[in-house]
Amino acid sequence: MSSPGHYPGYIAGRTTSFRDVIVLSPPFSDEWNGLDGAWTHRFLKKAEALNPKDFEILKVKVDSERSKNGLQAYWEGVIHKRKK
């Protein structure tokens, strides 16, 4: 990763900028941890394809951020917006 200043909260910031796309895209789960797992998997697959050299560094950072349920409020907001 060329910019170590991206963390903490970099992933939350990036997902916020794409929130409307995420709200309209599957999976349409009512469980925040299911959405978190699905979107994390998509993000990591694309990151690995784009930059395999730095993938392990990114994965460690993503796993660290997810381990604290740091995105729970974000995903609950997505679920709430979908129900409107």
VMD Tcl script that draws the C-alpha trace (Angstrom):
set ca {
  {0.00 0.00 0.00}
  {1.56 3.24 -1.04}
  {-0.19 5.41 1.54}
  {-0.12 4.16 5.13}
  {-2.24 7.18 6.09}
  {-5.37 5.47 4.81}
  {-6.12 3.86 8.17}
  {-7.92 3.73 10.54}
  {-11.38 3.83 9.05}
  {-10.31 3.88 5.42}
  {-12.70 1.10 4.46}
  {-15.62 2.76 6.21}
  {-14.86 5.96 4.32}
  {-14.68 4.20 0.97}
  {-17.91 2.28 1.50}
  {-19.69 5.50 2.48}
  {-18.85 7.03 -0.90}
  {-20.49 4.05 -2.66}
  {-23.43 3.66 -0.29}
  {-26.19 4.17 -2.89}
  {-24.72 1.42 -5.08}
  {-24.38 -0.90 -2.09}
  {-27.98 -0.26 -0.98}
  {-29.27 -1.29 -4.42}
  {-26.99 -4.33 -4.84}
  {-27.29 -7.89 -3.53}
  {-27.11 -9.58 -1.15}
  {-30.30 -8.27 0.38}
  {-29.74 -9.56 3.88}
  {-31.21 -8.19 7.10}
  {-28.11 -9.25 9.02}
  {-25.28 -6.73 9.13}
  {-22.58 -9.38 9.51}
  {-23.79 -11.17 6.36}
  {-23.52 -7.96 4.35}
  {-20.13 -7.23 5.88}
  {-18.83 -10.66 4.91}
  {-20.17 -10.52 1.37}
  {-18.89 -7.04 0.61}
  {-15.54 -7.69 2.28}
  {-15.10 -10.77 0.10}
  {-15.89 -8.74 -3.04}
  {-13.55 -5.95 -2.00}
  {-10.66 -8.30 -1.23}
  {-11.07 -10.30 -4.46}
  {-10.92 -7.10 -6.52}
  {-8.01 -5.74 -4.47}
  {-6.05 -8.95 -4.98}
  {-6.67 -8.84 -8.74}
  {-5.62 -5.19 -8.99}
  {-2.59 -5.30 -6.70}
  {-1.48 -8.80 -5.70}
  {1.84 -7.50 -4.37}
  {0.22 -5.57 -1.51}
  {-2.77 -7.85 -0.99}
  {-1.62 -9.48 2.27}
  {-0.94 -6.09 3.87}
  {-4.41 -4.89 2.92}
  {-6.06 -8.11 4.10}
  {-4.46 -7.77 7.55}
  {-5.76 -4.19 7.81}
  {-9.24 -5.20 6.65}
  {-9.35 -8.12 9.09}
  {-8.25 -5.83 11.92}
  {-10.96 -3.28 11.18}
  {-13.64 -5.96 10.86}
  {-12.59 -7.75 14.07}
  {-13.86 -4.88 16.19}
  {-17.27 -4.75 14.47}
  {-16.25 -1.29 13.31}
  {-18.59 -1.41 10.34}
  {-21.67 -2.66 12.19}
  {-23.32 0.77 12.32}
  {-22.63 1.30 8.62}
  {-24.25 -2.01 7.61}
  {-27.20 -1.45 9.92}
  {-27.68 1.90 8.16}
  {-27.68 0.12 4.78}
  {-30.31 -2.32 6.05}
  {-32.43 0.53 7.40}
  {-32.22 2.45 4.10}
  {-33.24 -0.66 2.13}
  {-36.39 -1.01 4.23}
  {-37.56 2.53 3.40}
}
mol new
graphics top color blue
foreach p $ca { graphics top sphere $p radius 0.5 }
foreach p [lrange $ca 0 end-1] q [lrange $ca 1 end] { graphics top cylinder $p $q radius 0.2 }
display resetview
